[in-house]
Amino acid sequence: MDRKRELFGGRGAAILAMAGSAIGLGNIWRFPYMVGQTGGAAFIILYLVCCLLLSLPIFLAEAVIGHRTHAGTFGALEQLAPGTKWKWLGLLTVLSPLVILSYYSVVGGWSMDYLWRSLTAGFHADAIGTVSSEFGGFIASPWAPLLCHTLFLGGCAWIVSAGVKSGIEKFNKVTMPLLFVLIVVIMGYSLTLPGSSAGVSYMLKPDFSKITPSAVAAAMGQSFFSLSLGVGTILTYASYVHEKENILVTGLGTVGFDLLFALIAGFAIMPAVFAAGIEPGAGPGLIFETLPYIFAKMGASAPWLSSLVAVLFFVTIVFAAFTSAISMFEVGVAYLVEQKGLSRRRATLLIFACTWALGALCSLSFGPLSGVKLFGLSIFSFCDMLTSNFLMTFGGLLFVLFVGWKMDRKAVRDEFTCGGTARFNCAVFDAFWLLLRYIAPPAIVIIFITNFLA
């Protein structure tokens, strides 16, 4: 291990940072509307099972590679499989998160704009159509979304340029506890709304008739998406975990935090959706089109309280977007620093320039570049489809095949047991090994085929 390489300050810092990578818009934005579209509690049960039996083994596989080598994605694969083509998996997982970051920062910019709007008197609207029209007009305008995209990405660059301990670790130590406090406060408000009990029932009472093959595939895909698997962020962060730390305990803590946050987010949003009389399957527009109307409707009796909750909600959105975005940013920076010898500041500026340029095209694809199509999709939708449906799943498949079939079993077991000092992990390792070799690969193929046919 390179002695000059920065490491996280301890297990708690590592878990917070890795949880920050996993907890993002996928938990607050995607999970609630997936619950709404796929049967409520039945989907939640499927999601929990998929997280434990599928996504946790994949997560640990990535973490094992990073922790074993203390290197970024490209260097780690080159170190463990020298002279082979596995290093190209490392390069793939340098490029994938940068494409994701490009359009993710556009959505992060939207959340910053809506945070600003929530602070103004004109934020709330009386009808869903009015809110949707305002949102459509905003993203179609060229300059405001582009400015927000720039500010969001610039914030990520500022945090990452400060380093692993002074930037990433310090930011996550502050924002992750705050995120949990904010989402719990919002949940408390949501649960007190008249009519919210229907939303609670929707979250707790499963309708097993809703468990269909498509629902199972959706739950697998959401668990995969939520933990940011297959794009090297977990591998990179695990490479900053001290070699004496138990990677199994760190991984379990991270996945546990991610699951908890997703469930709290569901209980924060769905009761409010039912209380406002909104269709639970409102879809991807839930945050930017539906929730402003809900805040307005719920604030009829206490406008100040509704406005406060709106501000807190969009603060939560912005922070969650940042914690995930900086992990994607760090993958590219680590590659340039370790493999190309650039300083962290220069590497950060280069990654900023590349992701800003592609992100600008994604942002403008809702307005001036709306006529530009790639395989019938806008630039934004194409980047989203390419990464979410193909690159993430393909990367995840290659990671599990590498750890399960290429790496030495004793080396993987050594990571689980901290060199044999944590013998209680042996039985857990045997279960992990079975899931990794025989369950995870076909499950990822199912996700891939489902996404391809969608």
N, C-alpha and C positions, 0 to 999 in steps of 0.2 A: 504493500500500500504506500502510496506517495504521502510522505509525512507532511508535505505542505498543503495537502488537500484539506479543505474546510470540512468539518463535521458538525452535525447538530449537537447541541449542548447536553442532551440526555434523552432517555426514553420518552419522557413527556413531551419534549420539544419535537422529537421525531414523529410521534403519533399526531400531534397537532398539525404539523406541516403536511404529513401524508393525508390526514383527514381533510385538511384544507384543499389539497389537490382533488380529492374525491368529491367533497361537498361543494356543489356549485349550482348553476342554473338547472342541472338535471334533477336535483332534489326539490327545488322550489317551484320550478316551472313545469318540467316534463312529468315528474312523478304524479302530482295531483291530477293533471288532465288525463294521464294514462289510467289512473284509478277511475276517473269519471267515465272514460270511454270503454273500459273493459270490465265493468261489473263490480266495482267497489271492493268489499272485503275479500271476495273470491280472488281478485287480482293480487291483493296484498299478501294473501297466503302463498300464492304462486311465487310472488316476488321474493318473499323471505326464504322459501325453499331454494329458489334459484341462486340467491346470494350465497347461501351456505354450501350448497352442493356443486355449484358451477363457478361463480365469480370469485369466491374466497380462494379456491385452489389456483385459479389463474392469477389472482392478485399475488399470492404467495410465490408463484413461479417467477413472476417478474421481480419480486423483492429479493428472492434468493440470488438471482443473477447479479443484481446491483450490489447486494451486501457481500457477496462472495468476492467480487472483483474490485470494489470501490472505484468503479469507472463508469463513465456515461455509456449510453446505449451502444455506440459503435465500438468503443474500446473494450467494453465488457464482452461482447460476442467474439471479438478478435482475440481476446485474452483466453477465453474458455475453449475456443475452437480455432486455433491458429492455422492459417493456410487453407481454410475452407471458405465456402461461399456464405456461411452463416453471418459474416460481417455485414452482408447486404441487408439482413434483417435490422441490424443496428442503424444503417443509413435510412431505411424505410421509416423507422421509428424516430428519426430526427426530422424527417420531412413531414410526416403525418400530423404531429401536434402543431407545426407551424401553419399548415393549411387550416386546421381547426381554429387556431388562435386568430387567424385573419378574419374569419367571419364571426367568431365568438366575441371578438372585441367590438364588432359592430353592434351586436345585441347588448354587450356591456355598456356601450355608449348610449343606446336607447334607455337603458335603466338609469344612467346618470341624468339624462334629460328628464325622465319621469320623476326622479327624485327632486329635481329643481321645480318641476310643475307641481308636485305635491306640496311644496312650500308656498305656492301662490293661491290666491282666492279663486282663480278661474279654472282650477284643475278638475273639479267635479262636474258631471253632466247629468242630465235628467233622463237620458235614454241611451240604450246600448248603441243604437245607430249613430248617435252623435259622437260617442267615444270612438267607435270604429272609424268613422269618417275623419276625426282628428288624427288618429294614429296613422291612417293611410296617407293623409296629407303630409304628415311629418316625415315619414320614411321616404316619401317620393320627392321631397325637396332635396336639392343637392348639397347645400352647405351646412345646415344644422346637424344632420346625422354624421357628416364627414368630420365636423369639428368635434363632436362627442366621441367618435371613434378615435380620433387623434389624442384627445385628452385621456381616454381610458387606456389606450396602449402606452401613452407616455407615462402614466402612473405605474403601469406594470414594469416598464423599463427602469424607472427610478428605483423601485423596490429591488429588482433583480440586480441592478448595477451595484447596490450596496453590499452584496455578497450573501453567502449562505446564512451565516449567523447574524450579521448586522442588518440584513435586508429581509430575506425570506423567513427565517426563524422568528425574528422580532415582530414582523408583521402578523404572522399567524398566531403568535402568543397573545397578541392583543385582540385580533379580530375573531378568532374561533370561539373563545368564551363569550364574547359580545354577541356573536351570531346566535348562539344557543339561548342567551338571555332574551334577545329580540324576538326570536321565533316563538319562544314560550309565552312572552307577553302578548304577542299577536294571537296565539292560540287561545289564551285566556279571554281575550276580548271576543274572539269569534264564538267561543262556547257560551258566552252570556247573551248572545243575540236571540231575539224571539224567533222560534222556528229552527234553531240550529240543531235541535235534537234529531231531526230527520237526517242531517248530515252525519251526525255521530253514528246513528244506526246504519247508515250506508257504509261507513268505514268499518263497523264491527260485526255486522250480520252478513255472513257470506251466502251468496246464491250460487250453489255449486253447478247449476245448470249453465252458468256463464263460463265454466271452465271448458274451453274448446281448444283444439290444436293451435288456432291463431292466438288465443289468449296466453297459452303456454309460451309460444314463440315471442310474444310481446313482453312477457315477464322476463324471459331470458335476456332479451335485447335490452330492456330497461336496467336490469341488474348489471349488465356489461357496460352500458353507457354511463350509469351513475357513478361507477368506480373508476372511470377513465382508463379502462383496460386496453391493452394492445397498442398504446402509443408511446410507451417509454417513460411516462411521467413517474410512475411508481418505481420503476427500475432506477431512474436517476435520483429520486429522493432517497431510496434505500441505500444507494451508494454513499450517502452522507451520514448514514447511521453507524455509530461506533461498532467495531468488530466484536466487542464484548456483549453487545445488546442481543437479546433473543429476538430473532426476526419473526418467529411465530407469535409471540406476545405482542410485538409491535403491529403485526398484520391484523390480529384479532381485535386489538384496540381500535385500529383505523376503521375496519369494516363495521365494528359495533357502533362507532360514532356516526358513520354514514347512514346506517340503517335507522338509528334513532332519530337523526335529523330529518330523514325523509318521512318517517311516520309522523313526527311532530308537524312538519310542513303540511302533510295531508290533513291533519286535524285543525290546522290553522286556517286552511283555505276552504275545504269542503263544507264545513258547517256554515260558513258565511255565504257560500254559493247557494246552499239550500235555503238559508234564511232570506236571501234576496229573491228567491223564486227563479233562479237561473238554472238552465239545463246543465247537469253535472258533466256531461261530455262536451263542454264548450270548446275544447281543443286547444291548439297552441296559442291562440289569442287570449287565453285566460288572464295573463298578467297585464298586458297592455291595453286590452279592449274591454274585458269583463270586470276586472277588479276595480278600476276607477268608478264605474257605475255602481258597484256594490258599496264602495265607501260612501258615495253620495247618498244612496238609498238608506243605508244604515245610519247616516248622520242627520236624519231629519229631526230627531229629538235632541241630539247633542252634537252639533256640527264640529265643535272644537275637538271632541274625542275622536270623531271619525277622521278629522284632518291629522291628528297626532298619529293614529294608527296607520294612515296612509304614508306618512313620512317614515315611520319606523319600518314599515314593510319594504319600501323602496331603498332604505338604508341597508336592510338585510339583503336585498337583491344585489345591490352594488358590491357589498363586501363579499358575498358568496361568489360573484362573478370574478372578482379580483383574486381570491384565494386559488381558484382553479386556473385562471389565466396565467398567473406567475409561474405555476408548475410547468405549463406548456412552453412558456418563454424560456425557462431554465434549461429545458432539454437541448434546444439549439445553442444556447450560450455555453453549456458544458461541452458540447461537441467542438465548438470553435476554439475554446480555451485549451482543451486537452489534446485535440488532434491537429489543430492548425497553429497553436502557439500564440493566439491573440490574447491581449489583455482582456479582463472582464468588461471593462468599459467599452472597448472597441467592438467586442463580440456583441454586447448589448445594443450598440448603435446599429450594427449590421442587421441583427435580427429585427430590430424595430423598423428599419427601412424596408426590408423585404415583406414583413407581415403587414406593414402599413399600406404598401402599394397594392397587394392583393386584397386587403380589407377594403381599401378605397373603391376598388372595382366591385366588390360585393355590395358595398353601401350604395353605390351609384346604380346598381342593377335594379333598384326599386324605382328609380327615376329616369335620368337621362340615358342610362344604358339598359333600360327595361326591354328594348327590342333585341338585344344581343342574347342569343340562345346557344347553349351547349347541350346537344342531345335533347333538345326541346325544353331545357331548364334554364332559368336565369343563372347568372354567375354565382349568386349566393346559394341558390338551391342546389346547383351542381356540386359546389364545394362541400355542402352539408351532406348530400347524398353520397358523394365519393368517399368521404371520411367515415361517416356514421355507419353506412351500409356495407362498406367493403374494406377500407384500409384498417379500421379498428378491429374488425373481426378477423381479417387475414393476419394482422400482426399478433393478435391474441392466440390464434391457432398455431402460428409458428413458435411463439414463446412456450406454449405447453408441450409442443412436440420436442422442442430443444431441451427443456428441463426433464421431461418425462422419458425421452428416448435417446437423447444425445449425451447429456451430462451423466457423470458417474453417480450411481445411486448413493454411494457412501459419502460423496461430497455434498449432495443435497441433504442427506440425513444429518451430516455434520452441522449444517446451517440450522436445522430444526432443533438440534440438541445442544447447541453452543459447544461443539467439540466433545460431546458426550457428557457434559456436566449436568444437563437437564434431562435425565432419563425418563421423567414422567411424560415427555413428549413422544416417546417411541411409538406408542399405540396410535397417537394422533397422526404421526408421520405415515404409518402404514395405511390409514384411511385416506390421507392426502395423496399418497402415491397411487392408490387405486383410482381415486377420482381423477387425478391428473392424467393418467395414462389411458383410461378406458371410458370415462364418462365425459370429461371436458371436450376432447376433440370432436366426437360426433355431435355434441350439443352445439358447439360453435359452427359446425357445418350446417346444422339445422337453421341457426340464426342467419347464416350467410345466404342459404337458399331462400328462406322466407323473405329476406330483404331484397333479393334479386327478383323474386316473383311479385313483390308488392307494387 
